[in-house]
Amino acid sequence: MSRKESRMQAFQTLFQLEMMNSDLTIEEAISFIKEENKDLDLEFINWLVTGVKDHETVLDEKIQPHLKDWKLERLLKTDRIILRMSTFELLHSSTPQKVIINEAVELAKQFSDDDHYKFINGVLSNIE
């Protein structure tokens, strides 16, 4: 499975964890996608999902200054998850910034409102 598909699965897992608002664990959430897809890069998905959940506060602190008159809590869940995921990867991987931002824009085009990909691109371009 490509990293693009793995990022999409990680996004869907994070979305599920946020929407469920229950005692669902990361392992349980990942097991749902594991049952449907045999060729997953589970190590990458687990790293990304666990990293985002474990570092949520730090990620939010990195993102917030770049929101310009917005509060992170007011963003769509999809945008918030994409920003957290991408920020985590920007800070903790050797993947080029351009690739991470492009993947985030593609996720936003697929799962967010019409022009939100522009907002996602602008915020992530300023994260260091």
Backbone as XML, in Angstrom:
<?xml version="1.0"?>
<chain id="A" units="angstrom">
  <residue number="1" name="MET">
    <atom name="N" x="0.853" y="-1.189" z="0.000"/>
    <atom name="CA" x="0.000" y="0.000" z="0.000"/>
    <atom name="C" x="0.889" y="1.239" z="0.000"/>
  </residue>
  <residue number="2" name="SER">
    <atom name="N" x="0.518" y="2.225" z="-0.756"/>
    <atom name="CA" x="1.296" y="3.455" z="-0.841"/>
    <atom name="C" x="1.125" y="4.292" z="0.426"/>
  </residue>
  <residue number="3" name="ARG">
    <atom name="N" x="2.067" y="5.203" z="0.611"/>
    <atom name="CA" x="1.970" y="6.109" z="1.754"/>
    <atom name="C" x="0.708" y="6.955" z="1.653"/>
  </residue>
  <residue number="4" name="LYS">
    <atom name="N" x="0.321" y="7.314" z="0.436"/>
    <atom name="CA" x="-0.898" y="8.101" z="0.235"/>
    <atom name="C" x="-2.102" y="7.356" z="0.811"/>
  </residue>
  <residue number="5" name="GLU">
    <atom name="N" x="-2.233" y="6.085" z="0.462"/>
    <atom name="CA" x="-3.342" y="5.277" z="0.971"/>
    <atom name="C" x="-3.234" y="5.079" z="2.482"/>
  </residue>
  <residue number="6" name="SER">
    <atom name="N" x="-2.010" y="4.941" z="2.975"/>
    <atom name="CA" x="-1.804" y="4.785" z="4.417"/>
    <atom name="C" x="-2.200" y="6.052" z="5.170"/>
  </residue>
  <residue number="7" name="ARG">
    <atom name="N" x="-1.874" y="7.210" z="4.594"/>
    <atom name="CA" x="-2.290" y="8.472" z="5.219"/>
    <atom name="C" x="-3.816" y="8.584" z="5.248"/>
  </residue>
  <residue number="8" name="MET">
    <atom name="N" x="-4.454" y="8.150" z="4.164"/>
    <atom name="CA" x="-5.906" y="8.191" z="4.135"/>
    <atom name="C" x="-6.490" y="7.270" z="5.209"/>
  </residue>
  <residue number="9" name="GLN">
    <atom name="N" x="-5.923" y="6.096" z="5.383"/>
    <atom name="CA" x="-6.392" y="5.171" z="6.414"/>
    <atom name="C" x="-6.139" y="5.741" z="7.814"/>
  </residue>
  <residue number="10" name="ALA">
    <atom name="N" x="-4.985" y="6.383" z="7.999"/>
    <atom name="CA" x="-4.686" y="7.022" z="9.286"/>
    <atom name="C" x="-5.688" y="8.142" z="9.564"/>
  </residue>
  <residue number="11" name="PHE">
    <atom name="N" x="-5.989" y="8.948" z="8.538"/>
    <atom name="CA" x="-6.973" y="10.014" z="8.675"/>
    <atom name="C" x="-8.324" y="9.438" z="9.093"/>
  </residue>
  <residue number="12" name="GLN">
    <atom name="N" x="-8.763" y="8.391" z="8.413"/>
    <atom name="CA" x="-10.058" y="7.790" z="8.719"/>
    <atom name="C" x="-10.083" y="7.192" z="10.117"/>
  </residue>
  <residue number="13" name="THR">
    <atom name="N" x="-8.967" y="6.645" z="10.539"/>
    <atom name="CA" x="-8.878" y="6.096" z="11.896"/>
    <atom name="C" x="-8.967" y="7.208" z="12.928"/>
  </residue>
  <residue number="14" name="LEU">
    <atom name="N" x="-8.235" y="8.298" z="12.711"/>
    <atom name="CA" x="-8.290" y="9.438" z="13.633"/>
    <atom name="C" x="-9.691" y="10.050" z="13.664"/>
  </residue>
  <residue number="15" name="PHE">
    <atom name="N" x="-10.321" y="10.125" z="12.506"/>
    <atom name="CA" x="-11.682" y="10.651" z="12.436"/>
    <atom name="C" x="-12.628" y="9.750" z="13.242"/>
  </residue>
  <residue number="16" name="GLN">
    <atom name="N" x="-12.476" y="8.468" z="13.068"/>
    <atom name="CA" x="-13.296" y="7.507" z="13.804"/>
    <atom name="C" x="-13.085" y="7.660" z="15.307"/>
  </residue>
  <residue number="17" name="LEU">
    <atom name="N" x="-11.846" y="7.794" z="15.732"/>
    <atom name="CA" x="-11.557" y="7.952" z="17.167"/>
    <atom name="C" x="-12.175" y="9.234" z="17.708"/>
  </residue>
  <residue number="18" name="GLU">
    <atom name="N" x="-12.145" y="10.297" z="16.923"/>
    <atom name="CA" x="-12.713" y="11.567" z="17.372"/>
    <atom name="C" x="-14.241" y="11.536" z="17.361"/>
  </residue>
  <residue number="19" name="MET">
    <atom name="N" x="-14.810" y="10.883" z="16.380"/>
    <atom name="CA" x="-16.272" y="10.829" z="16.274"/>
    <atom name="C" x="-16.894" y="9.872" z="17.282"/>
  </residue>
  <residue number="20" name="MET">
    <atom name="N" x="-16.216" y="8.804" z="17.568"/>
    <atom name="CA" x="-16.768" y="7.783" z="18.467"/>
    <atom name="C" x="-16.935" y="8.330" z="19.879"/>
  </residue>
  <residue number="21" name="ASN">
    <atom name="N" x="-15.955" y="9.140" z="20.308"/>
    <atom name="CA" x="-16.017" y="9.718" z="21.651"/>
    <atom name="C" x="-16.341" y="8.643" z="22.686"/>
  </residue>
  <residue number="22" name="SER">
    <atom name="N" x="-15.642" y="7.530" z="22.568"/>
    <atom name="CA" x="-15.905" y="6.403" z="23.459"/>
    <atom name="C" x="-14.585" y="5.842" z="23.970"/>
  </residue>
  <residue number="23" name="ASP">
    <atom name="N" x="-14.655" y="4.626" z="24.441"/>
    <atom name="CA" x="-13.464" y="3.966" z="24.960"/>
    <atom name="C" x="-12.712" y="3.188" z="23.891"/>
  </residue>
  <residue number="24" name="LEU">
    <atom name="N" x="-13.003" y="3.436" z="22.641"/>
    <atom name="CA" x="-12.334" y="2.754" z="21.546"/>
    <atom name="C" x="-10.840" y="3.071" z="21.581"/>
  </residue>
  <residue number="25" name="THR">
    <atom name="N" x="-10.011" y="2.036" z="21.545"/>
    <atom name="CA" x="-8.564" y="2.248" z="21.560"/>
    <atom name="C" x="-8.036" y="2.396" z="20.140"/>
  </residue>
  <residue number="26" name="ILE">
    <atom name="N" x="-6.821" y="2.876" z="20.035"/>
    <atom name="CA" x="-6.175" y="3.008" z="18.732"/>
    <atom name="C" x="-6.069" y="1.642" z="18.068"/>
  </residue>
  <residue number="27" name="GLU">
    <atom name="N" x="-5.685" y="0.645" z="18.842"/>
    <atom name="CA" x="-5.538" y="-0.708" z="18.304"/>
    <atom name="C" x="-6.865" y="-1.235" z="17.770"/>
  </residue>
  <residue number="28" name="GLU">
    <atom name="N" x="-7.940" y="-0.980" z="18.487"/>
    <atom name="CA" x="-9.264" y="-1.423" z="18.025"/>
    <atom name="C" x="-9.664" y="-0.694" z="16.743"/>
  </residue>
  <residue number="29" name="ALA">
    <atom name="N" x="-9.404" y="0.600" z="16.692"/>
    <atom name="CA" x="-9.753" y="1.379" z="15.504"/>
    <atom name="C" x="-8.953" y="0.895" z="14.293"/>
  </residue>
  <residue number="30" name="ILE">
    <atom name="N" x="-7.670" y="0.621" z="14.491"/>
    <atom name="CA" x="-6.838" y="0.127" z="13.390"/>
    <atom name="C" x="-7.267" y="-1.271" z="12.973"/>
  </residue>
  <residue number="31" name="SER">
    <atom name="N" x="-7.720" y="-2.061" z="13.924"/>
    <atom name="CA" x="-8.144" y="-3.430" z="13.591"/>
    <atom name="C" x="-9.333" y="-3.427" z="12.632"/>
  </residue>
  <residue number="32" name="PHE">
    <atom name="N" x="-10.174" y="-2.398" z="12.689"/>
    <atom name="CA" x="-11.308" y="-2.307" z="11.768"/>
    <atom name="C" x="-10.835" y="-2.191" z="10.317"/>
  </residue>
  <residue number="33" name="ILE">
    <atom name="N" x="-9.826" y="-1.361" z="10.088"/>
    <atom name="CA" x="-9.335" y="-1.219" z="8.720"/>
    <atom name="C" x="-8.469" y="-2.411" z="8.329"/>
  </residue>
  <residue number="34" name="LYS">
    <atom name="N" x="-7.822" y="-3.025" z="9.301"/>
    <atom name="CA" x="-6.980" y="-4.195" z="9.026"/>
    <atom name="C" x="-7.821" y="-5.343" z="8.472"/>
  </residue>
  <residue number="35" name="GLU">
    <atom name="N" x="-9.028" y="-5.489" z="8.993"/>
    <atom name="CA" x="-9.912" y="-6.558" z="8.545"/>
    <atom name="C" x="-10.295" y="-6.390" z="7.076"/>
  </residue>
  <residue number="36" name="GLU">
    <atom name="N" x="-10.422" y="-5.150" z="6.630"/>
    <atom name="CA" x="-10.867" y="-4.866" z="5.260"/>
    <atom name="C" x="-9.716" y="-4.815" z="4.256"/>
  </residue>
  <residue number="37" name="ASN">
    <atom name="N" x="-8.522" y="-4.520" z="4.710"/>
    <atom name="CA" x="-7.376" y="-4.331" z="3.815"/>
    <atom name="C" x="-6.206" y="-5.190" z="4.271"/>
  </residue>
  <residue number="38" name="LYS">
    <atom name="N" x="-5.788" y="-6.067" z="3.447"/>
    <atom name="CA" x="-4.705" y="-6.981" z="3.805"/>
    <atom name="C" x="-3.322" y="-6.398" z="3.530"/>
  </residue>
  <residue number="39" name="ASP">
    <atom name="N" x="-3.235" y="-5.396" z="2.656"/>
    <atom name="CA" x="-1.932" y="-4.862" z="2.240"/>
    <atom name="C" x="-1.622" y="-3.513" z="2.876"/>
  </residue>
  <residue number="40" name="LEU">
    <atom name="N" x="-2.027" y="-3.330" z="4.110"/>
    <atom name="CA" x="-1.804" y="-2.052" z="4.787"/>
    <atom name="C" x="-0.384" y="-1.928" z="5.316"/>
  </residue>
  <residue number="41" name="ASP">
    <atom name="N" x="0.100" y="-0.695" z="5.355"/>
    <atom name="CA" x="1.346" y="-0.400" z="6.050"/>
    <atom name="C" x="0.955" y="-0.056" z="7.488"/>
  </residue>
  <residue number="42" name="LEU">
    <atom name="N" x="0.630" y="-1.094" z="8.235"/>
    <atom name="CA" x="0.117" y="-0.898" z="9.594"/>
    <atom name="C" x="1.111" y="-0.204" z="10.508"/>
  </residue>
  <residue number="43" name="GLU">
    <atom name="N" x="2.381" y="-0.446" z="10.279"/>
    <atom name="CA" x="3.402" y="0.197" z="11.113"/>
    <atom name="C" x="3.339" y="1.721" z="10.950"/>
  </residue>
  <residue number="44" name="PHE">
    <atom name="N" x="3.259" y="2.185" z="9.700"/>
    <atom name="CA" x="3.171" y="3.620" z="9.434"/>
    <atom name="C" x="1.860" y="4.192" z="9.973"/>
  </residue>
  <residue number="45" name="ILE">
    <atom name="N" x="0.757" y="3.510" z="9.721"/>
    <atom name="CA" x="-0.552" y="3.987" z="10.196"/>
    <atom name="C" x="-0.550" y="4.081" z="11.721"/>
  </residue>
  <residue number="46" name="ASN">
    <atom name="N" x="-0.056" y="3.043" z="12.375"/>
    <atom name="CA" x="-0.009" y="3.049" z="13.838"/>
    <atom name="C" x="0.886" y="4.168" z="14.353"/>
  </residue>
  <residue number="47" name="TRP">
    <atom name="N" x="2.047" y="4.371" z="13.700"/>
    <atom name="CA" x="2.968" y="5.437" z="14.095"/>
    <atom name="C" x="2.280" y="6.801" z="13.976"/>
  </residue>
  <residue number="48" name="LEU">
    <atom name="N" x="1.590" y="7.017" z="12.871"/>
    <atom name="CA" x="0.946" y="8.303" z="12.618"/>
    <atom name="C" x="-0.227" y="8.532" z="13.566"/>
  </residue>
  <residue number="49" name="VAL">
    <atom name="N" x="-1.094" y="7.559" z="13.718"/>
    <atom name="CA" x="-2.269" y="7.706" z="14.592"/>
    <atom name="C" x="-1.834" y="7.857" z="16.051"/>
  </residue>
  <residue number="50" name="THR">
    <atom name="N" x="-0.939" y="6.996" z="16.501"/>
    <atom name="CA" x="-0.463" y="7.071" z="17.889"/>
    <atom name="C" x="0.261" y="8.382" z="18.139"/>
  </residue>
  <residue number="51" name="GLY">
    <atom name="N" x="1.080" y="8.791" z="17.189"/>
    <atom name="CA" x="1.816" y="10.052" z="17.336"/>
    <atom name="C" x="0.897" y="11.244" z="17.458"/>
  </residue>
  <residue number="52" name="VAL">
    <atom name="N" x="-0.124" y="11.284" z="16.624"/>
    <atom name="CA" x="-1.076" y="12.400" z="16.678"/>
    <atom name="C" x="-1.814" y="12.393" z="18.018"/>
  </residue>
  <residue number="53" name="LYS">
    <atom name="N" x="-2.291" y="11.233" z="18.437"/>
    <atom name="CA" x="-3.046" y="11.170" z="19.698"/>
    <atom name="C" x="-2.155" y="11.491" z="20.898"/>
  </residue>
  <residue number="54" name="ASP">
    <atom name="N" x="-0.919" y="10.993" z="20.895"/>
    <atom name="CA" x="-0.007" y="11.215" z="22.022"/>
    <atom name="C" x="0.514" y="12.645" z="22.101"/>
  </residue>
  <residue number="55" name="HIS">
    <atom name="N" x="0.570" y="13.339" z="20.972"/>
    <atom name="CA" x="1.153" y="14.685" z="20.927"/>
    <atom name="C" x="0.131" y="15.761" z="20.563"/>
  </residue>
  <residue number="56" name="GLU">
    <atom name="N" x="-1.129" y="15.471" z="20.748"/>
    <atom name="CA" x="-2.200" y="16.372" z="20.325"/>
    <atom name="C" x="-2.029" y="17.798" z="20.856"/>
  </residue>
  <residue number="57" name="THR">
    <atom name="N" x="-1.714" y="17.930" z="22.129"/>
    <atom name="CA" x="-1.566" y="19.260" z="22.744"/>
    <atom name="C" x="-0.416" y="20.032" z="22.104"/>
  </residue>
  <residue number="58" name="VAL">
    <atom name="N" x="0.717" y="19.380" z="21.924"/>
    <atom name="CA" x="1.884" y="20.031" z="21.317"/>
    <atom name="C" x="1.582" y="20.403" z="19.864"/>
  </residue>
  <residue number="59" name="LEU">
    <atom name="N" x="0.925" y="19.511" z="19.152"/>
    <atom name="CA" x="0.561" y="19.790" z="17.755"/>
    <atom name="C" x="-0.372" y="20.993" z="17.673"/>
  </residue>
  <residue number="60" name="ASP">
    <atom name="N" x="-1.360" y="21.031" z="18.559"/>
    <atom name="CA" x="-2.294" y="22.157" z="18.572"/>
    <atom name="C" x="-1.570" y="23.474" z="18.850"/>
  </residue>
  <residue number="61" name="GLU">
    <atom name="N" x="-0.587" y="23.429" z="19.742"/>
    <atom name="CA" x="0.189" y="24.634" z="20.046"/>
    <atom name="C" x="1.025" y="25.082" z="18.847"/>
  </residue>
  <residue number="62" name="LYS">
    <atom name="N" x="1.480" y="24.151" z="18.045"/>
    <atom name="CA" x="2.245" y="24.480" z="16.838"/>
    <atom name="C" x="1.343" y="25.067" z="15.754"/>
  </residue>
  <residue number="63" name="ILE">
    <atom name="N" x="0.128" y="24.554" z="15.665"/>
    <atom name="CA" x="-0.808" y="24.960" z="14.612"/>
    <atom name="C" x="-1.479" y="26.294" z="14.920"/>
  </residue>
  <residue number="64" name="GLN">
    <atom name="N" x="-1.921" y="26.488" z="16.153"/>
    <atom name="CA" x="-2.751" y="27.633" z="16.535"/>
    <atom name="C" x="-2.218" y="28.994" z="16.072"/>
  </residue>
  <residue number="65" name="PRO">
    <atom name="N" x="-0.929" y="29.292" z="16.226"/>
    <atom name="CA" x="-0.446" y="30.624" z="15.817"/>
    <atom name="C" x="-0.618" y="30.913" z="14.318"/>
  </residue>
  <residue number="66" name="HIS">
    <atom name="N" x="-0.824" y="29.895" z="13.520"/>
    <atom name="CA" x="-0.927" y="30.077" z="12.069"/>
    <atom name="C" x="-2.373" y="30.105" z="11.578"/>
  </residue>
  <residue number="67" name="LEU">
    <atom name="N" x="-3.328" y="30.119" z="12.489"/>
    <atom name="CA" x="-4.740" y="30.067" z="12.104"/>
    <atom name="C" x="-5.358" y="31.435" z="11.832"/>
  </residue>
  <residue number="68" name="LYS">
    <atom name="N" x="-4.706" y="32.508" z="12.233"/>
    <atom name="CA" x="-5.158" y="33.865" z="11.927"/>
    <atom name="C" x="-6.647" y="34.073" z="12.215"/>
  </residue>
  <residue number="69" name="ASP">
    <atom name="N" x="-6.937" y="34.463" z="13.424"/>
    <atom name="CA" x="-8.299" y="34.789" z="13.866"/>
    <atom name="C" x="-9.235" y="33.583" z="13.948"/>
  </residue>
  <residue number="70" name="TRP">
    <atom name="N" x="-8.699" y="32.394" z="13.974"/>
    <atom name="CA" x="-9.502" y="31.182" z="14.153"/>
    <atom name="C" x="-9.010" y="30.436" z="15.373"/>
  </residue>
  <residue number="71" name="LYS">
    <atom name="N" x="-9.896" y="29.722" z="15.988"/>
    <atom name="CA" x="-9.543" y="28.817" z="17.078"/>
    <atom name="C" x="-9.576" y="27.400" z="16.519"/>
  </residue>
  <residue number="72" name="LEU">
    <atom name="N" x="-8.647" y="26.588" z="16.920"/>
    <atom name="CA" x="-8.572" y="25.217" z="16.430"/>
    <atom name="C" x="-9.873" y="24.460" z="16.679"/>
  </residue>
  <residue number="73" name="GLU">
    <atom name="N" x="-10.496" y="24.714" z="17.811"/>
    <atom name="CA" x="-11.743" y="24.023" z="18.166"/>
    <atom name="C" x="-12.883" y="24.358" z="17.189"/>
  </residue>
  <residue number="74" name="ARG">
    <atom name="N" x="-12.809" y="25.503" z="16.534"/>
    <atom name="CA" x="-13.877" y="25.929" z="15.623"/>
    <atom name="C" x="-13.732" y="25.361" z="14.215"/>
  </residue>
  <residue number="75" name="LEU">
    <atom name="N" x="-12.573" y="24.793" z="13.916"/>
    <atom name="CA" x="-12.360" y="24.212" z="12.595"/>
    <atom name="C" x="-13.200" y="22.946" z="12.431"/>
  </residue>
  <residue number="76" name="LEU">
    <atom name="N" x="-13.476" y="22.598" z="11.201"/>
    <atom name="CA" x="-14.112" y="21.317" z="10.935"/>
    <atom name="C" x="-13.227" y="20.200" z="11.481"/>
  </residue>
  <residue number="77" name="LYS">
    <atom name="N" x="-13.835" y="19.139" z="11.950"/>
    <atom name="CA" x="-13.055" y="18.002" z="12.458"/>
    <atom name="C" x="-12.083" y="17.503" z="11.394"/>
  </residue>
  <residue number="78" name="THR">
    <atom name="N" x="-12.539" y="17.456" z="10.162"/>
    <atom name="CA" x="-11.676" y="16.965" z="9.088"/>
    <atom name="C" x="-10.427" y="17.841" z="8.947"/>
  </residue>
  <residue number="79" name="ASP">
    <atom name="N" x="-10.602" y="19.142" z="8.966"/>
    <atom name="CA" x="-9.465" y="20.055" z="8.827"/>
    <atom name="C" x="-8.522" y="19.939" z="10.019"/>
  </residue>
  <residue number="80" name="ARG">
    <atom name="N" x="-9.087" y="19.866" z="11.200"/>
    <atom name="CA" x="-8.284" y="19.743" z="12.418"/>
    <atom name="C" x="-7.444" y="18.460" z="12.378"/>
  </residue>
  <residue number="81" name="ILE">
    <atom name="N" x="-8.040" y="17.370" z="11.967"/>
    <atom name="CA" x="-7.323" y="16.093" z="11.913"/>
    <atom name="C" x="-6.232" y="16.139" z="10.851"/>
  </residue>
  <residue number="82" name="ILE">
    <atom name="N" x="-6.536" y="16.679" z="9.690"/>
    <atom name="CA" x="-5.536" y="16.783" z="8.622"/>
    <atom name="C" x="-4.369" y="17.653" z="9.080"/>
  </residue>
  <residue number="83" name="LEU">
    <atom name="N" x="-4.657" y="18.773" z="9.731"/>
    <atom name="CA" x="-3.591" y="19.651" z="10.217"/>
    <atom name="C" x="-2.737" y="18.957" z="11.274"/>
  </residue>
  <residue number="84" name="ARG">
    <atom name="N" x="-3.362" y="18.269" z="12.206"/>
    <atom name="CA" x="-2.603" y="17.561" z="13.244"/>
    <atom name="C" x="-1.734" y="16.459" z="12.637"/>
  </residue>
  <residue number="85" name="MET">
    <atom name="N" x="-2.331" y="15.672" z="11.763"/>
    <atom name="CA" x="-1.606" y="14.579" z="11.133"/>
    <atom name="C" x="-0.389" y="15.085" z="10.366"/>
  </residue>
  <residue number="86" name="SER">
    <atom name="N" x="-0.614" y="16.086" z="9.558"/>
    <atom name="CA" x="0.451" y="16.619" z="8.713"/>
    <atom name="C" x="1.528" y="17.317" z="9.541"/>
  </residue>
  <residue number="87" name="THR">
    <atom name="N" x="1.108" y="18.032" z="10.567"/>
    <atom name="CA" x="2.084" y="18.686" z="11.443"/>
    <atom name="C" x="2.941" y="17.653" z="12.148"/>
  </residue>
  <residue number="88" name="PHE">
    <atom name="N" x="2.322" y="16.586" z="12.630"/>
    <atom name="CA" x="3.099" y="15.523" z="13.270"/>
    <atom name="C" x="4.126" y="14.962" z="12.292"/>
  </residue>
  <residue number="89" name="GLU">
    <atom name="N" x="3.704" y="14.698" z="11.088"/>
    <atom name="CA" x="4.628" y="14.135" z="10.108"/>
    <atom name="C" x="5.722" y="15.139" z="9.730"/>
  </residue>
  <residue number="90" name="LEU">
    <atom name="N" x="5.374" y="16.419" z="9.626"/>
    <atom name="CA" x="6.382" y="17.439" z="9.334"/>
    <atom name="C" x="7.457" y="17.481" z="10.421"/>
  </residue>
  <residue number="91" name="LEU">
    <atom name="N" x="7.028" y="17.339" z="11.664"/>
    <atom name="CA" x="7.946" y="17.456" z="12.798"/>
    <atom name="C" x="8.724" y="16.181" z="13.099"/>
  </residue>
  <residue number="92" name="HIS">
    <atom name="N" x="8.193" y="15.031" z="12.706"/>
    <atom name="CA" x="8.772" y="13.763" z="13.165"/>
    <atom name="C" x="9.158" y="12.786" z="12.057"/>
  </residue>
  <residue number="93" name="SER">
    <atom name="N" x="9.243" y="13.246" z="10.826"/>
    <atom name="CA" x="9.653" y="12.331" z="9.754"/>
    <atom name="C" x="10.631" y="13.021" z="8.823"/>
  </residue>
  <residue number="94" name="SER">
    <atom name="N" x="11.236" y="12.232" z="7.988"/>
    <atom name="CA" x="12.169" y="12.781" z="6.999"/>
    <atom name="C" x="11.502" y="12.993" z="5.641"/>
  </residue>
  <residue number="95" name="THR">
    <atom name="N" x="10.190" y="12.778" z="5.588"/>
    <atom name="CA" x="9.446" y="13.001" z="4.345"/>
    <atom name="C" x="9.518" y="14.492" z="3.996"/>
  </residue>
  <residue number="96" name="PRO">
    <atom name="N" x="9.792" y="14.815" z="2.747"/>
    <atom name="CA" x="9.889" y="16.235" z="2.355"/>
    <atom name="C" x="8.587" y="17.002" z="2.645"/>
  </residue>
  <residue number="97" name="GLN">
    <atom name="N" x="8.751" y="18.238" z="3.088"/>
    <atom name="CA" x="7.607" y="19.094" z="3.420"/>
    <atom name="C" x="6.623" y="19.177" z="2.259"/>
  </residue>
  <residue number="98" name="LYS">
    <atom name="N" x="7.133" y="19.305" z="1.068"/>
    <atom name="CA" x="6.293" y="19.441" z="-0.119"/>
    <atom name="C" x="5.370" y="18.219" z="-0.293"/>
  </residue>
  <residue number="99" name="VAL">
    <atom name="N" x="5.894" y="17.036" z="-0.038"/>
    <atom name="CA" x="5.110" y="15.807" z="-0.165"/>
    <atom name="C" x="4.013" y="15.760" z="0.898"/>
  </residue>
  <residue number="100" name="ILE">
    <atom name="N" x="4.365" y="16.088" z="2.128"/>
    <atom name="CA" x="3.400" y="16.060" z="3.227"/>
    <atom name="C" x="2.275" y="17.056" z="2.972"/>
  </residue>
  <residue number="101" name="ILE">
    <atom name="N" x="2.631" y="18.266" z="2.556"/>
    <atom name="CA" x="1.614" y="19.290" z="2.296"/>
    <atom name="C" x="0.732" y="18.879" z="1.119"/>
  </residue>
  <residue number="102" name="ASN">
    <atom name="N" x="1.328" y="18.335" z="0.077"/>
    <atom name="CA" x="0.543" y="17.886" z="-1.071"/>
    <atom name="C" x="-0.454" y="16.800" z="-0.660"/>
  </residue>
  <residue number="103" name="GLU">
    <atom name="N" x="-0.024" y="15.854" z="0.157"/>
    <atom name="CA" x="-0.913" y="14.788" z="0.624"/>
    <atom name="C" x="-2.037" y="15.365" z="1.490"/>
  </residue>
  <residue number="104" name="ALA">
    <atom name="N" x="-1.709" y="16.362" z="2.312"/>
    <atom name="CA" x="-2.724" y="17.013" z="3.151"/>
    <atom name="C" x="-3.758" y="17.730" z="2.286"/>
  </residue>
  <residue number="105" name="VAL">
    <atom name="N" x="-3.289" y="18.409" z="1.258"/>
    <atom name="CA" x="-4.192" y="19.107" z="0.326"/>
    <atom name="C" x="-5.116" y="18.094" z="-0.350"/>
  </residue>
  <residue number="106" name="GLU">
    <atom name="N" x="-4.575" y="16.957" z="-0.767"/>
    <atom name="CA" x="-5.391" y="15.926" z="-1.411"/>
    <atom name="C" x="-6.437" y="15.365" z="-0.448"/>
  </residue>
  <residue number="107" name="LEU">
    <atom name="N" x="-6.060" y="15.150" z="0.819"/>
    <atom name="CA" x="-7.030" y="14.698" z="1.820"/>
    <atom name="C" x="-8.133" y="15.734" z="2.006"/>
  </residue>
  <residue number="108" name="ALA">
    <atom name="N" x="-7.740" y="17.004" z="2.061"/>
    <atom name="CA" x="-8.727" y="18.074" z="2.238"/>
    <atom name="C" x="-9.670" y="18.150" z="1.040"/>
  </residue>
  <residue number="109" name="LYS">
    <atom name="N" x="-9.150" y="17.971" z="-0.158"/>
    <atom name="CA" x="-10.006" y="17.989" z="-1.344"/>
    <atom name="C" x="-11.015" y="16.846" z="-1.305"/>
  </residue>
  <residue number="110" name="GLN">
    <atom name="N" x="-10.597" y="15.723" z="-0.756"/>
    <atom name="CA" x="-11.468" y="14.551" z="-0.717"/>
    <atom name="C" x="-12.458" y="14.571" z="0.447"/>
  </residue>
  <residue number="111" name="PHE">
    <atom name="N" x="-12.032" y="15.077" z="1.612"/>
    <atom name="CA" x="-12.850" y="14.926" z="2.814"/>
    <atom name="C" x="-13.362" y="16.219" z="3.433"/>
  </residue>
  <residue number="112" name="SER">
    <atom name="N" x="-12.897" y="17.370" z="2.966"/>
    <atom name="CA" x="-13.307" y="18.628" z="3.581"/>
    <atom name="C" x="-14.190" y="19.427" z="2.620"/>
  </residue>
  <residue number="113" name="ASP">
    <atom name="N" x="-14.521" y="20.653" z="3.021"/>
    <atom name="CA" x="-15.325" y="21.522" z="2.168"/>
    <atom name="C" x="-14.513" y="22.004" z="0.967"/>
  </residue>
  <residue number="114" name="ASP">
    <atom name="N" x="-15.212" y="22.592" z="0.021"/>
    <atom name="CA" x="-14.655" y="22.920" z="-1.299"/>
    <atom name="C" x="-13.272" y="23.564" z="-1.299"/>
  </residue>
  <residue number="115" name="ASP">
    <atom name="N" x="-13.137" y="24.714" z="-0.698"/>
    <atom name="CA" x="-11.877" y="25.448" z="-0.792"/>
    <atom name="C" x="-10.984" y="25.318" z="0.438"/>
  </residue>
  <residue number="116" name="HIS">
    <atom name="N" x="-11.294" y="24.424" z="1.330"/>
    <atom name="CA" x="-10.515" y="24.304" z="2.563"/>
    <atom name="C" x="-9.095" y="23.816" z="2.312"/>
  </residue>
  <residue number="117" name="TYR">
    <atom name="N" x="-8.859" y="23.187" z="1.176"/>
    <atom name="CA" x="-7.508" y="22.736" z="0.857"/>
    <atom name="C" x="-6.543" y="23.926" z="0.785"/>
  </residue>
  <residue number="118" name="LYS">
    <atom name="N" x="-7.046" y="25.084" z="0.377"/>
    <atom name="CA" x="-6.205" y="26.280" z="0.311"/>
    <atom name="C" x="-5.794" y="26.715" z="1.716"/>
  </residue>
  <residue number="119" name="PHE">
    <atom name="N" x="-6.735" y="26.656" z="2.641"/>
    <atom name="CA" x="-6.476" y="26.994" z="4.041"/>
    <atom name="C" x="-5.444" y="26.025" z="4.628"/>
  </residue>
  <residue number="120" name="ILE">
    <atom name="N" x="-5.647" y="24.725" z="4.397"/>
    <atom name="CA" x="-4.730" y="23.689" z="4.887"/>
    <atom name="C" x="-3.325" y="23.951" z="4.340"/>
  </residue>
  <residue number="121" name="ASN">
    <atom name="N" x="-3.242" y="24.229" z="3.055"/>
    <atom name="CA" x="-1.945" y="24.509" z="2.419"/>
    <atom name="C" x="-1.265" y="25.718" z="3.066"/>
  </residue>
  <residue number="122" name="GLY">
    <atom name="N" x="-2.020" y="26.781" z="3.281"/>
    <atom name="CA" x="-1.461" y="27.991" z="3.876"/>
    <atom name="C" x="-0.950" y="27.779" z="5.289"/>
  </residue>
  <residue number="123" name="VAL">
    <atom name="N" x="-1.717" y="27.066" z="6.095"/>
    <atom name="CA" x="-1.297" y="26.825" z="7.476"/>
    <atom name="C" x="-0.050" y="25.952" z="7.505"/>
  </residue>
  <residue number="124" name="LEU">
    <atom name="N" x="-0.082" y="24.840" z="6.778"/>
    <atom name="CA" x="1.051" y="23.905" z="6.821"/>
    <atom name="C" x="2.326" y="24.494" z="6.227"/>
  </residue>
  <residue number="125" name="SER">
    <atom name="N" x="2.188" y="25.401" z="5.274"/>
    <atom name="CA" x="3.372" y="26.026" z="4.671"/>
    <atom name="C" x="4.139" y="26.862" z="5.679"/>
  </residue>
  <residue number="126" name="ASN">
    <atom name="N" x="3.485" y="27.257" z="6.773"/>
    <atom name="CA" x="4.137" y="28.075" z="7.797"/>
    <atom name="C" x="4.632" y="27.291" z="9.001"/>
  </residue>
  <residue number="127" name="ILE">
    <atom name="N" x="4.353" y="26.005" z="9.056"/>
    <atom name="CA" x="4.778" y="25.168" z="10.189"/>
    <atom name="C" x="6.243" y="24.799" z="9.993"/>
  </residue>
  <residue number="128" name="GLU">
    <atom name="N" x="7.001" y="24.987" z="11.041"/>
    <atom name="CA" x="8.437" y="24.634" z="10.982"/>
    <atom name="C" x="8.783" y="23.633" z="12.039"/>
  </residue>
</chain>
